[in-house]
Amino acid sequence: MKYKYFAIICCAFLCSCGTYFNQPITQQNARTGEVSSFTTKLKNLPLPQEPVVVGVYNFKDQTGQYKAMENGSSFSTAVTQGGTSVLIKALEDSRWFTPIERENLSNLLQERNIIRSTRQEYSNNGKGGQVQLPPLLYAGVLLEGGVVSYDTNILTGGFGARYFGVGGSTQYKQDRITVYLRAISTSSGKILKTVYVSKTILSQAIDASLFKYVNFQRLLEVETGYTKNEPVQLAVKEAIEKAVQALIIEGVDEGLWQAKDKNEGTVLVKKYKEEKEEEQLTRLYDREYLDWKYKNSFAIDLGVNRFMGDYAAKNFSYLGRLSYKRQFTPHLGLGLNGSLLEFEIPKIGKNTFATADLNAEITILPYDKLGPYLYGGPGVLFDIQKDDLFNLEKNYFKLQYGVGVKYAVSPKIDLRVFAEHNVTFSDEVDEVVNGKLNDYFFNFGAGLSFHFGNKNKIRIKEVKSETEPKSEEVLEENPAIPLQGGNQNNQ
């Protein structure tokens, strides 16, 4: 018995052994800042033809949100107030921009006045004189924007279990920040490009506990656990670096600035467009977004059926189906299918039937890779005689409805499984009339669906606008961007 509780205690501690083996038990020295994956991408960008002088007056927290607590909120802000410093560091790492001091411009001008007055006073052996300072660089482009939103608890959840005082649980929550960055031409005031980047912030907690009476008046209680919170500052840093990278590449694509090696710039833009298209197909909760492209589909299904008639014996038999569907909206379609199936009826044996069905289909999650769908409609059940396949002796009107799940293997191919209930309006399908209920049967199957036909017109327009080459007149509308700052004589 004692070994039993010893094992329970060991299991409770091992649930968080990863944390215990990495506990900070000593003071840590100062270290350089963490390098994110986007920092490496910025530093590995191809060199520009010429760096652009940019000015950043203020890149601030525009959310005005305070850090949330269990009992209200604190006076600490939820987002770092040093966004300008983070942006300037990202601009330096990219090597595409030459940032100049604009956040504390008054301090810079005051210091230049001090230098000027001191030189005038002590130059030429105290006789004074005009001393010229080098001109200040001016920015050809201003960068504006900020952190525009901080959404808390956009996704929360957890799991836990407890049995006889022994248990554990895990919890998580996800926050989200949004950053906007825009480039403005100082010569005309025109907004050249605006980019928008979001980043999620994950917090996790895991705990295990033991609450058990091991003997009379002897209570054993053990608790262990840990939490892991993604730093908000690192999330802001990563979002800003991603925004700078997007601004550079989209600027190259628009002809605002150029890479030193044009081939590298072309490859960079191509990879960025592929990545952007993939990101745009991913929804808020990291669900892959599939665009509705095709209006027509053809499907082939195989499965089994079970006839439920007046006989006590009820057996399974085969099912084959071909179907065609026309999609009118992403959620609603109309399908026509024909099935060949076999009923195994006692005293009659195996009898072959065919069905023709007209179904309205509702897709609940049309833009997700995996999603359920519902369908239903009228149909006809035909009894096909063995001696003549096309001799239709009997037919029964029916209603069918079902539910299924489909998985998109590719934009043109879906895998699907379904379960269907068919209700006939006759009790003579098994050639026996008994009771008040009509005969009915179930269909269970799986198959492939192939999409084809006209693509969505909206999608065609979007692709055309993205891939259509820009004319020289459109490019000439972009104002000239001064790449280097200084006075007129130095350019």
C-alpha positions in Angstrom: 0.0 0.0 0.0 2.8 2.3 0.8 4.5 1.7 -2.5 1.2 2.6 -4.2 1.2 6.1 -2.8 4.9 6.5 -3.4 4.3 5.8 -7.1 1.5 8.3 -7.2 3.7 11.0 -5.7 6.4 10.3 -8.2 4.0 10.5 -11.1 2.7 13.9 -9.8 6.3 15.2 -9.8 7.2 13.8 -13.1 4.3 15.6 -14.8 6.3 18.8 -14.5 9.9 17.4 -14.5 10.7 19.5 -17.6 10.2 22.6 -15.5 11.9 21.3 -12.4 15.0 20.3 -14.2 15.2 23.8 -15.7 14.3 26.0 -12.7 16.2 29.2 -12.4 17.9 28.8 -9.0 20.6 31.4 -9.5 20.7 35.0 -10.7 21.2 35.4 -14.4 23.6 37.8 -16.0 22.5 40.4 -18.5 22.4 39.2 -22.0 21.8 40.5 -25.5 18.3 40.5 -26.8 16.7 37.5 -28.3 16.8 37.0 -32.0 13.6 35.9 -33.6 13.1 34.0 -36.8 12.1 37.3 -38.6 15.3 39.0 -37.4 17.3 36.4 -39.3 15.1 36.9 -42.3 15.7 40.7 -42.2 19.4 40.3 -42.0 19.4 37.8 -44.9 17.5 40.0 -47.3 19.4 40.9 -50.5 21.2 44.2 -50.4 19.3 47.3 -51.8 20.5 49.3 -54.7 20.7 52.3 -52.4 19.4 52.6 -48.8 16.4 54.8 -48.3 16.7 57.5 -45.6 13.6 57.2 -43.4 12.3 59.2 -40.4 10.2 57.7 -37.6 8.6 60.3 -35.4 6.5 58.0 -33.3 5.4 54.4 -33.6 3.3 54.1 -30.5 0.8 52.0 -28.7 -2.6 53.1 -30.0 -4.6 50.6 -28.1 -4.7 52.6 -24.8 -5.1 49.2 -23.0 -3.9 48.4 -19.6 -2.7 45.0 -18.4 -5.6 42.7 -17.4 -5.7 41.2 -13.9 -8.0 38.8 -12.1 -9.5 41.7 -10.1 -9.7 44.5 -12.7 -6.7 46.0 -14.3 -3.4 47.5 -13.3 -1.8 50.8 -14.3 0.8 49.0 -16.4 0.1 49.1 -20.1 -0.6 45.8 -22.0 1.8 46.7 -24.8 5.3 48.1 -24.7 5.6 51.9 -25.2 8.9 51.5 -26.9 7.6 50.7 -30.4 9.7 53.4 -32.0 12.9 51.9 -30.7 11.9 48.4 -31.9 11.0 49.7 -35.4 14.3 51.6 -35.7 16.3 48.4 -34.8 14.3 46.4 -37.4 15.1 49.1 -40.0 18.8 48.8 -39.2 18.8 45.1 -39.4 17.2 45.1 -42.8 20.0 47.3 -44.3 17.4 48.7 -46.7 16.9 51.9 -44.7 19.0 54.6 -43.1 16.9 55.7 -40.1 17.5 59.2 -38.8 16.6 60.7 -35.4 13.2 62.2 -35.3 11.5 60.9 -32.1 13.5 63.4 -29.9 14.3 66.0 -32.6 14.2 68.9 -30.1 17.0 67.3 -28.1 19.1 67.0 -31.2 18.5 70.6 -32.3 19.3 71.9 -28.9 22.6 70.0 -28.8 23.5 71.4 -32.2 22.8 74.9 -30.9 25.1 74.3 -28.0 27.9 73.1 -30.3 27.4 76.1 -32.6 27.5 78.6 -29.8 30.5 77.0 -28.2 32.5 76.9 -31.4 31.6 80.5 -32.1 32.8 81.6 -28.7 36.1 79.7 -28.7 37.1 79.7 -32.3 39.7 82.1 -33.8 41.4 82.6 -30.4 38.2 84.0 -28.8 37.4 86.4 -31.6 34.4 84.5 -32.6 33.1 83.8 -36.1 30.7 81.9 -38.2 31.1 78.1 -37.7 29.1 75.9 -40.1 27.8 72.5 -38.9 27.2 69.7 -41.3 23.7 69.7 -42.6 21.1 67.4 -41.1 19.9 64.5 -43.2 16.3 64.8 -44.2 14.0 61.9 -44.8 12.7 61.0 -48.2 10.1 58.6 -46.6 8.3 58.9 -43.3 7.2 55.7 -41.5 4.0 56.0 -39.5 1.7 53.6 -37.7 1.6 51.7 -34.5 0.1 48.8 -32.5 -3.6 49.4 -33.2 -5.2 46.5 -31.2 -4.5 44.1 -28.4 -7.2 41.5 -28.1 -7.2 39.3 -25.0 -8.6 35.8 -24.7 -9.5 35.3 -28.3 -9.2 31.6 -27.6 -9.3 29.9 -24.2 -9.6 26.3 -23.2 -8.3 23.5 -21.1 -8.7 19.9 -19.9 -8.6 18.2 -16.5 -9.5 15.0 -14.7 -9.5 13.9 -11.1 -10.1 10.5 -9.5 -10.1 9.7 -5.8 -8.1 12.9 -5.0 -5.5 12.4 -7.8 -5.7 14.5 -10.9 -4.3 17.2 -13.1 -5.3 19.9 -15.5 -4.1 22.1 -18.3 -5.3 25.5 -19.4 -4.4 27.8 -22.2 -5.3 31.2 -23.6 -4.4 33.1 -26.7 -4.1 36.9 -27.2 -3.5 38.8 -30.4 -1.8 42.1 -31.4 -2.1 43.9 -34.6 0.4 46.3 -36.2 0.0 48.7 -39.1 3.0 50.3 -40.8 2.8 52.8 -43.7 5.4 54.6 -45.8 4.7 58.3 -46.8 6.5 60.3 -49.4 7.8 63.5 -47.9 7.9 65.3 -51.3 4.1 64.8 -52.0 2.6 63.4 -48.9 1.3 60.4 -50.8 1.0 57.1 -48.9 3.2 54.8 -50.8 2.4 51.5 -49.1 0.6 50.2 -46.1 1.1 46.8 -44.5 -0.8 45.0 -41.8 0.6 42.2 -39.6 -0.9 40.3 -36.6 0.7 38.0 -34.1 -0.8 35.7 -31.5 0.5 35.5 -27.9 0.2 32.1 -26.2 -0.1 31.4 -22.4 -0.2 27.9 -21.0 -0.6 26.4 -17.5 -0.2 22.7 -16.4 -0.7 21.4 -12.9 -1.0 18.1 -11.1 -2.2 17.4 -7.5 -2.7 14.7 -5.0 -5.1 14.9 -2.1 -5.4 11.6 -0.2 -5.8 10.2 3.3 -2.9 7.7 3.6 -3.9 6.7 7.1 -6.2 7.6 9.9 -5.9 11.4 10.5 -3.0 11.5 8.1 -3.6 13.6 5.0 -1.1 13.7 2.0 -1.4 16.7 -0.3 1.0 17.3 -3.2 0.8 20.0 -5.8 3.0 20.8 -8.8 2.7 22.7 -12.0 4.0 25.5 -14.1 2.9 28.3 -16.4 4.5 29.6 -19.6 3.6 33.0 -21.0 4.9 34.3 -24.3 6.5 37.8 -23.7 4.4 40.6 -25.2 7.5 42.6 -26.1 8.9 39.8 -28.2 5.5 39.4 -29.9 5.5 43.1 -30.8 9.1 42.9 -32.0 8.3 39.9 -34.2 5.2 41.7 -35.7 7.2 44.9 -36.4 10.0 42.9 -38.1 7.5 41.1 -40.2 5.9 44.4 -41.1 9.3 45.9 -42.2 10.0 42.8 -44.3 6.6 43.1 -46.0 7.1 46.8 -46.6 10.5 46.2 -48.3 9.3 43.4 -50.5 6.0 45.1 -51.5 8.0 48.2 -52.2 10.2 46.2 -54.6 7.2 44.8 -56.3 5.7 48.3 -56.7 9.0 49.8 -58.0 9.4 52.1 -55.0 12.9 50.8 -54.4 15.1 48.1 -56.0 17.4 45.4 -55.0 21.1 45.5 -56.0 20.7 42.2 -57.8 17.4 42.3 -59.7 17.2 38.5 -60.0 17.4 38.2 -56.2 14.7 40.8 -55.9 12.4 38.9 -58.4 12.9 35.6 -56.5 12.2 37.4 -53.2 8.9 38.9 -54.4 7.8 35.6 -55.8 8.4 33.7 -52.5 6.7 36.5 -50.6 3.6 36.3 -52.8 3.4 32.6 -52.3 3.7 33.0 -48.6 1.2 35.8 -48.5 -1.4 33.8 -50.5 -0.9 30.9 -48.0 -1.3 33.2 -45.0 -4.4 34.8 -46.5 -6.0 31.3 -46.7 -5.5 30.9 -43.0 -8.3 32.3 -40.8 -8.1 33.8 -37.3 -7.9 30.6 -35.3 -5.2 29.1 -37.6 -7.8 27.4 -39.8 -6.8 27.0 -43.3 -9.0 29.0 -45.6 -10.0 27.3 -48.9 -11.4 29.5 -51.6 -14.6 28.4 -53.3 -13.4 28.0 -56.9 -15.5 25.4 -58.8 -19.2 25.2 -59.3 -19.5 21.7 -60.5 -18.5 18.3 -59.0 -18.8 14.7 -59.9 -18.6 12.0 -57.2 -18.3 8.2 -57.0 -19.2 6.4 -53.8 -19.0 2.8 -52.5 -20.6 1.4 -49.4 -23.1 -0.8 -47.8 -26.8 -0.7 -47.1 -29.2 -2.3 -44.6 -32.8 -3.0 -45.5 -35.3 -2.6 -42.7 -38.5 -4.4 -43.7 -41.1 -6.7 -42.1 -38.8 -9.7 -41.6 -36.8 -10.1 -38.4 -33.5 -10.8 -40.3 -31.8 -7.7 -41.4 -28.5 -8.1 -43.4 -26.0 -5.7 -45.0 -25.3 -5.6 -48.7 -23.4 -3.5 -51.3 -24.0 0.0 -52.6 -22.5 1.9 -55.5 -23.3 5.5 -56.5 -22.6 8.2 -59.1 -23.6 11.7 -58.5 -23.4 15.2 -59.9 -23.7 18.5 -58.0 -24.0 22.1 -58.9 -22.9 24.6 -56.3 -24.9 27.9 -56.3 -23.3 29.4 -53.2 -20.4 28.3 -51.0 -23.1 26.9 -48.6 -25.8 25.6 -50.9 -25.8 23.1 -53.8 -28.2 20.9 -55.7 -27.2 17.3 -56.6 -28.5 14.5 -58.7 -27.3 11.0 -58.0 -28.0 7.4 -59.1 -27.3 4.4 -57.0 -27.2 0.7 -57.6 -27.8 -1.4 -54.5 -28.7 -4.8 -53.4 -31.2 -5.8 -50.7 -31.0 -9.2 -49.0 -34.6 -10.1 -48.1 -35.5 -13.4 -46.5 -37.6 -15.8 -48.7 -36.8 -13.6 -51.7 -33.1 -13.6 -51.6 -30.8 -11.0 -53.1 -32.7 -8.4 -55.2 -31.1 -5.6 -57.1 -32.5 -2.1 -56.9 -31.6 1.3 -58.4 -32.4 4.8 -57.0 -32.5 8.2 -58.6 -32.3 11.1 -56.0 -32.5 14.8 -56.1 -30.8 16.4 -53.1 -30.3 19.9 -51.7 -26.9 20.0 -49.9 -25.9 22.4 -47.2 -22.2 22.7 -46.5 -21.7 24.0 -43.0 -18.0 25.0 -43.2 -17.4 25.5 -47.0 -14.0 27.2 -46.5 -12.4 24.6 -44.2 -10.4 21.6 -45.2 -12.5 19.4 -43.0 -16.2 20.1 -42.6 -19.6 18.5 -42.2 -22.5 18.7 -44.6 -26.2 17.9 -44.6 -28.4 16.9 -47.5 -31.9 15.7 -48.3 -34.6 15.5 -51.0 -37.0 13.3 -52.9 -36.2 10.2 -54.9 -37.4 7.0 -56.6 -36.6 3.4 -55.8 -36.6 1.0 -58.8 -36.9 -2.8 -58.6 -34.7 -4.2 -61.4 -35.6 -7.7 -62.6 -32.8 -10.2 -63.1 -33.8 -11.3 -66.6 -34.0 -7.9 -68.1 -31.9 -5.1 -66.6 -34.0 -2.4 -68.2 -37.4 -3.8 -67.4 -38.7 -1.5 -64.7 -41.6 -3.4 -63.1 -41.9 -1.6 -59.8 -41.0 1.8 -58.5 -41.5 3.4 -55.1 -41.3 7.1 -54.2 -39.2 7.9 -51.2 -37.5 10.7 -49.2 -33.9 10.6 -48.2 -31.7 12.7 -45.8 -28.2 12.2 -44.5 -25.1 13.7 -43.0 -21.5 13.5 -44.1 -18.0 14.8 -43.6 -15.7 15.8 -46.3 -11.9 16.5 -46.4 -10.3 18.5 -49.1 -7.2 16.6 -50.4 -6.6 19.3 -53.1 -8.7 22.2 -54.6 -10.2 19.7 -57.0 -10.5 16.5 -54.9 -12.5 15.7 -51.7 -12.7 12.6 -49.6 -16.0 12.1 -48.0 -18.0 9.7 -45.8 -21.7 9.7 -45.3 -24.7 8.1 -43.5 -28.2 8.2 -45.1 -31.7 7.3 -44.1 -34.2 6.4 -46.9 -37.9 6.4 -46.1 -40.2 4.7 -48.7 -43.9 5.3 -49.0 -44.7 1.6 -49.3 -44.7 -1.5 -47.2 -44.4 -3.8 -50.3 -40.7 -3.5 -51.1 -40.1 -6.9 -49.4 -43.4 -8.2 -50.8 -44.9 -8.5 -47.3 -47.4 -6.1 -45.7 -47.3 -6.3 -42.0 -47.9 -3.6 -39.4 -48.3 0.1 -39.8 -44.7 1.1 -40.7 -43.4 1.4 -44.3 -40.2 -0.2 -45.4 -37.0 1.8 -45.1 -33.2 1.3 -45.5 -29.9 2.9 -44.5 -26.9 3.7 -46.7 -23.3 4.0 -45.4 -20.5 4.8 -47.7 -17.3 6.7 -48.6 -16.1 8.2 -51.9 -14.2 10.8 -53.9 -15.6 14.0 -55.2 -14.0 15.7 -58.2 -14.6 19.5 -58.8 -14.5 21.0 -62.3 -16.1 23.7 -64.4 -16.2 27.5 -64.2 -14.3 29.1 -61.5 -15.7 31.8 -59.2 -15.9 35.1 -61.1 -14.8 37.1 -58.1 -11.7 34.9 -57.8 -10.8 35.5 -61.5 -11.0 39.2 -61.0 -8.8 39.1 -58.0 -6.2 37.0 -59.7 -6.3 39.2 -62.8 -5.8 42.3 -60.8 -2.8 40.7 -59.0 -1.1 39.3 -62.1 -1.9 42.0 -64.6 1.3 43.8 -65.6 1.4 47.5 -64.6 1.5 50.0 -67.4 4.1 52.6 -67.6 1.5 55.3 -66.9 0.7 53.8 -63.6 4.3 53.5 -62.6 4.9 57.2 -63.5 2.3 58.2 -61.0 4.5 57.2 -58.1 6.4 60.2 -56.9 10.1 60.3 -56.9 11.6 59.2 -53.6 14.7 60.9 -52.4 17.0 58.1 -51.3 19.7 60.2 -49.6 19.1 63.1 -47.3 21.0 66.4 -46.9 20.9 69.8 -48.4 20.5 70.6 -52.0 24.2 71.2 -52.6 25.2 67.8 -51.2 23.0 65.7 -53.4 
